């Protein structure tokens, strides 16, 4: 949001702060002049945080914003739009995803934009959203994951988003986002994240994830 609360010409009040004197509307992509951010004062003898943590959070925010449809139509290439418009009508998100998988000629299929594409191409479907408070909560939960995993490979960002949504009792958004399919990876990731969060909730998380992937979730519960 702009510091003075002024909305964009398209009516949206959500802006991405560039930090260099320009803010960009998350709906139409237009830029607007803004003030420069004040640089934080450097204090000596303070250990610097590695760039990896920043990259992780930045990448997760991208997937989170895509799930919230905080993006402009220009984030999807024109070739992808033209292909999907030719294949209309669509019944649901799965129909759009299957259609994109068949398009081997497309360089960018934008699976992370499935909620945005569903809202645009399936006007009869109501795609749920997260509130700003829920967005902050999701980022805080990811910070907890980021601080806990320092060694070895990281958990899939798609699965982190799915796990966090279930943890927040927002499983209603799962049918509209892209998810990893490999049963072994899903079981391994679930166990790693269960070890970070309250273990008493692990069974409930697995049962919730079984809504979209019932077979391998049932096997994990039996182990």
C-alpha positions as CSV (number, residue, x, y, z in Angstrom):
1,X,0.0,0.0,0.0
2,X,1.2,3.5,-0.8
3,X,2.3,5.5,2.3
4,X,-0.4,8.1,1.7
5,X,-3.0,5.4,1.1
6,X,-3.8,6.6,-2.5
7,X,-5.0,3.7,-4.7
8,X,-3.8,3.0,-8.2
9,X,-5.7,4.2,-11.2
10,X,-7.0,0.6,-11.5
11,X,-8.5,0.8,-8.0
12,X,-6.0,-1.6,-6.3
13,X,-4.3,-0.6,-3.0
14,X,-1.6,-3.2,-3.1
15,X,1.9,-2.2,-4.2
16,X,5.3,-3.8,-4.4
17,X,7.9,-1.5,-2.8
18,X,10.9,-1.3,-5.1
19,X,13.1,0.4,-2.6
20,X,14.6,2.7,-5.2
21,X,11.9,5.4,-5.5
22,X,9.2,3.4,-7.4
23,X,6.3,1.2,-6.2
24,X,4.5,-1.1,-8.6
25,X,0.8,-2.0,-8.6
26,X,0.3,-5.7,-8.0
27,X,-2.9,-5.7,-10.2
28,X,-1.9,-3.8,-13.3
29,X,1.9,-3.5,-13.0
30,X,2.0,0.3,-13.3
31,X,4.8,2.2,-11.5
32,X,4.3,5.1,-9.1
33,X,6.9,7.5,-7.7
34,X,7.5,7.0,-4.0
35,X,10.0,8.0,-1.3
36,X,13.3,6.2,-0.8
37,X,13.5,3.8,2.0
38,X,15.7,4.8,4.9
39,X,18.9,2.6,5.0
40,X,19.4,0.7,8.3
41,X,22.3,1.8,10.4
42,X,25.2,-0.7,10.3
43,X,26.4,-1.9,13.7
44,X,29.9,-3.3,13.9
45,X,30.7,-6.8,15.3
46,X,27.2,-8.2,14.3
47,X,27.3,-11.4,12.3
48,X,25.9,-11.0,8.8
49,X,23.1,-13.3,7.8
50,X,23.8,-15.4,4.7
51,X,22.1,-14.6,1.4
52,X,20.5,-18.0,1.3
53,X,17.9,-17.1,4.0
54,X,16.8,-14.0,2.0
55,X,16.5,-16.0,-1.2
56,X,14.4,-18.6,0.5
57,X,11.9,-16.1,1.9
58,X,11.8,-14.2,-1.4
59,X,11.0,-17.3,-3.3
60,X,8.3,-18.4,-0.9
61,X,6.7,-14.9,-1.0
62,X,6.5,-15.3,-4.8
63,X,4.6,-18.5,-4.5
64,X,2.4,-17.1,-1.7
65,X,1.5,-14.0,-3.8
66,X,0.7,-16.2,-6.7
67,X,-1.7,-18.2,-4.5
68,X,-3.3,-15.0,-3.4
69,X,-3.5,-13.7,-7.0
70,X,-1.4,-10.7,-6.2
71,X,0.0,-10.4,-9.7
72,X,-0.8,-8.7,-13.0
73,X,-1.8,-10.3,-16.2
74,X,1.6,-9.5,-17.7
75,X,3.3,-12.1,-15.4
76,X,1.8,-14.7,-17.7
77,X,3.4,-14.6,-21.2
78,X,1.2,-13.6,-24.1
79,X,1.9,-17.0,-25.8
80,X,0.4,-18.8,-22.8
81,X,-2.6,-16.5,-22.7
82,X,-3.3,-17.1,-26.4
83,X,-3.0,-20.8,-26.1
84,X,-5.4,-21.0,-23.1
85,X,-7.9,-18.6,-24.8
86,X,-8.0,-20.9,-27.8
87,X,-8.7,-23.9,-25.6
88,X,-11.7,-22.4,-23.7
89,X,-14.0,-23.2,-22.0
90,X,-12.5,-24.8,-18.9
91,X,-14.3,-26.5,-16.1
92,X,-11.8,-26.1,-13.2
93,X,-8.2,-25.7,-12.2
94,X,-7.3,-29.3,-13.0
95,X,-8.7,-28.9,-16.5
96,X,-6.4,-25.8,-17.0
97,X,-3.4,-27.7,-15.6
98,X,-3.9,-30.7,-17.9
99,X,-4.2,-28.4,-20.9
100,X,-0.9,-26.6,-20.0
101,X,0.9,-30.0,-19.7
102,X,-0.1,-30.9,-23.2
103,X,1.4,-27.7,-24.6
104,X,5.0,-28.8,-25.2
105,X,5.7,-25.7,-27.3
106,X,5.2,-23.3,-24.5
107,X,8.4,-22.1,-22.8
108,X,6.6,-20.9,-19.6
109,X,3.4,-22.7,-18.5
110,X,3.0,-20.7,-15.3
111,X,1.7,-23.5,-13.0
112,X,2.3,-21.2,-10.1
113,X,-0.3,-18.8,-11.5
114,X,-3.1,-21.5,-11.5
115,X,-5.3,-19.5,-9.1
116,X,-5.0,-16.4,-11.2
117,X,-5.7,-18.4,-14.4
118,X,-8.7,-20.1,-12.8
119,X,-10.3,-16.8,-11.8
120,X,-9.8,-15.4,-15.3
121,X,-10.8,-18.4,-17.3
122,X,-13.5,-19.9,-15.0
123,X,-15.7,-17.0,-14.0
124,X,-18.3,-19.3,-12.4
125,X,-15.7,-20.6,-9.9
126,X,-15.1,-18.6,-6.7
127,X,-11.3,-18.8,-6.0
128,X,-10.6,-18.2,-2.3
129,X,-8.1,-15.6,-1.1
130,X,-5.9,-15.0,2.0
131,X,-6.3,-11.9,4.1
132,X,-3.3,-9.7,4.7
133,X,-3.2,-11.0,8.3
134,X,-3.1,-14.6,7.0
135,X,-0.4,-13.7,4.6
136,X,1.8,-12.4,7.4
137,X,1.0,-15.5,9.4
138,X,2.1,-17.7,6.5
139,X,5.4,-15.8,6.1
140,X,6.0,-16.1,9.9
141,X,5.5,-19.9,9.6
142,X,7.9,-20.1,6.7
143,X,10.5,-18.1,8.7
144,X,10.2,-20.9,11.3
145,X,10.9,-23.5,8.7
146,X,13.8,-21.4,7.3
147,X,15.5,-21.1,10.7
148,X,15.2,-24.8,11.4
149,X,16.7,-26.1,8.1
150,X,20.3,-25.0,7.9
151,X,22.0,-28.1,6.5
152,X,21.2,-30.4,3.6
153,X,18.6,-29.9,0.9
154,X,15.6,-27.6,1.5
155,X,12.0,-28.6,1.4
156,X,10.1,-28.0,-1.8
157,X,8.6,-24.4,-1.8
158,X,5.4,-25.8,-3.3
159,X,5.0,-28.3,-0.5
160,X,5.9,-25.7,2.1
161,X,3.0,-23.5,0.8
162,X,0.7,-26.5,0.9
163,X,1.7,-27.6,4.4
164,X,1.4,-24.0,5.7
165,X,-2.1,-23.6,4.3
166,X,-3.2,-26.8,5.9
167,X,-1.6,-25.7,9.2
168,X,-3.6,-22.4,8.9
169,X,-6.8,-24.3,8.4
170,X,-7.0,-22.9,4.8
171,X,-7.1,-26.2,2.9
172,X,-9.9,-24.7,0.8
173,X,-7.1,-23.2,-1.3
174,X,-5.4,-26.5,-2.1
175,X,-7.5,-27.4,-5.2
176,X,-6.3,-24.2,-6.9
177,X,-2.6,-24.3,-6.4
178,X,0.1,-26.5,-8.0
179,X,1.3,-29.4,-5.9
180,X,4.2,-31.9,-6.2
181,X,3.0,-35.4,-7.0
182,X,5.9,-37.7,-6.0
183,X,4.6,-39.8,-3.0
184,X,8.1,-40.4,-1.6
185,X,9.0,-36.7,-1.6
186,X,5.6,-35.8,0.0
187,X,6.1,-38.3,2.8
188,X,9.7,-37.2,3.4
189,X,8.8,-33.5,3.4
190,X,5.8,-34.1,5.7
191,X,8.0,-35.8,8.3
192,X,10.6,-33.1,8.1
193,X,8.0,-30.3,8.7
194,X,6.2,-32.3,11.4
195,X,9.5,-32.3,13.2
196,X,9.6,-28.5,13.1
197,X,6.0,-27.9,14.1
198,X,4.1,-29.4,16.9
199,X,4.3,-33.2,16.6
200,X,0.8,-33.5,18.1
201,X,-0.6,-31.9,14.9
202,X,1.3,-34.2,12.5
203,X,-1.5,-36.8,12.1
204,X,-4.0,-34.0,11.4
205,X,-1.7,-32.5,8.8
206,X,-1.2,-35.8,7.0
207,X,-5.0,-36.5,7.0
208,X,-5.7,-33.0,5.6
209,X,-3.1,-33.5,2.9
210,X,-4.7,-36.8,2.0
211,X,-7.7,-34.9,0.5
212,X,-5.7,-34.2,-2.7
213,X,-3.3,-37.2,-2.4
214,X,-5.1,-40.0,-0.5
215,X,-3.1,-43.0,-1.5
216,X,0.4,-42.1,-0.3
217,X,-0.9,-40.1,2.7
218,X,-2.7,-43.3,3.9
219,X,0.6,-45.3,3.6
220,X,2.4,-42.6,5.6
221,X,-0.2,-42.8,8.4
222,X,0.2,-46.6,8.6
223,X,4.0,-46.3,9.2
